[in-house]
């Protein structure tokens, strides 16, 4: 399966904030800007190592090289973006990054089982449900899941909305 490591079925909650130190030097000694691409890669590696999640990280392209400068990056999941605050801790490109909220992903397997159970109890039909993987657990996010019935002959879409930051959702067939 595309080489991704298995994630635990429960939401990923960490007791410590995402905090790492990466020695990131700017290209050339006279550069006035931080190498944002290296910061993005370092944050993505940290998230993969700590949470088993593949993310694409986006930081501002032109971050001045200045000790104490604070900037925001976003780790993009399958659904949702996790904010990461980065602070330059040295004029040579060293950066510390973190976010005070723990990175939590929705238990997608549980959502898929709930939709399948609802179809079974209401329609007495077995269904296989698929949803996006790596959905940020965050109130207000919505995403689409698909229920497959009769070996793929029929497909039904469901809109799933997160009701709070504790993993509670509501789903509605469309």
N, C-alpha and C positions, 0 to 999 in steps of 0.2 A: 504494500500500500504506500506509495509515494515516499517512503523513507522517513516519515515523521515519527518521533518517539510517541509511545502511548501516553496519554494524559490520564490522571486520576479522574474517575467519574464524578467526584464531588467538586464543588467550586474551589478554585485555587485561592486560598487566603493565606497571606503570610503575615507573621507577627512583626516582622521588621519591614520598614519601608525600603523600596528599591533604592539602594545606595551603593554606588560603585565609584571607583576612582580609576580613570583612564588617563594615561599620559598620551596626550594627543598634541602633536606638534603641527604647527602651521606649515604650509609648503613654502620653503625659502625663508631666510632669516629676516627679510625686509617686509614680509607679508603683514598687512594690517588687519587681516581677518582670520578667524578660526577656521580650521578645516572641518566644516559642518558634516561632510560625508563621513568622516572618521568618527565623529560623535554619534551619528545615526547608527553606524555599524556597531559601535561599542554598546550602545543602549540595547539594540536588538539582540546582541550576544548575551547580555545580562539577563534579559527577559527569557530568552531560550534556556539559559543555564538554570535560572531560579524557578521558572514556571513551566518549562516545557512547551512554550508557545512560540510559534513563528510569527513575527510581526514585521511590518514595514514601518520604519520610523522616519518622521519628517521633522526637520529642524529648520530654522531660518537660514537662508543661504549666506547672508552677510552679517556674521556676528563679529563685532570688533574684538580684537585681542586686548582685553582689559581685565585685570584682576578685580573680582567682585561683581563682574557683569552677570546679570541674571537673564535667562531667556527660556522660552517654552518650546518643547518639542511634543510631538504626538506619536504614540505607538498605535498603529492602525491594526485592529483585529479584523476577523471576518465580518463582524458587525460591531461598530463602535470604535471610539478612539480613546485611549488612556493617556491623560496628560502627564508629562514628565517635566519637572522644573530642573534646569541645569544652571550651575553657577561656576564661573571660571575661578579657579583657586590659585592660579599662577599666571603670570604674564606670558609664559611659554606654552600655553595651550592646555594645561591641566584642567579637567572639568570634573565636578561632582554632580551627580544627578539623582533625583529621587522624586517621590510624590507622597504626600502625607497619607493618602488613602491607599489601602492595600489593593493590589491588582486582583480582581475577582472575575472569574468567567462563569457564565450560566451553565448549569448542569443540563446540557443539551439532551443527553440520553433520557433524563427524567421527563423533559418536555415532550420528546418523541413518544415515550411510553404513555404519557397522559393523553395525548391526542389519539393514539391508537386505542387506548382503553375507552375513551369517549365514543369513538366510532363503533367499537364493538358493543358497548352497552346501549347505544341509541339505535343503531342500524343492524346489529347482529351480524356484522361483516368484519372479517379480519383485514387489517391494513398494515402496510409498512410505511413508516413516516420518516422523511429525511428533512433536516433543517441545516442551516449553515453551522459550521463548527466555529469554535472560538468566538463566542458572543460575549461581549463585555456585560457584566452584571451591573446594570445601571437603570434607574427609574426613567421611564419615558422612551426607551429604545423599543423599536418595533422591527420585526423581520418576518419573512415568509417561509413557511414549511409546506411540504407537499406530501399528501397521503396517496399511496398507490394501492389500488384494489384490483382484484381479479388478475393477478400476475402482470400488471402494468396496463391492462386494457382501459382502466379508468383512473384518472388523477384528479385530486381535489386539493385546492390551495387553502391554506389557513394563514391568517395574520396573527402573529403572536406579539403581545405587548407586555413589556415589563412594568409591573405595578409599583415596585419599590426597589430598594437596594439589597433586599434579602433573598432575591431569587424567585419571588412570586410573579406568576404570569397569568394572562388571560388570553385565550385563543378563540378565534371566530372563523368559521368556514366562509369562504367567499364564493 
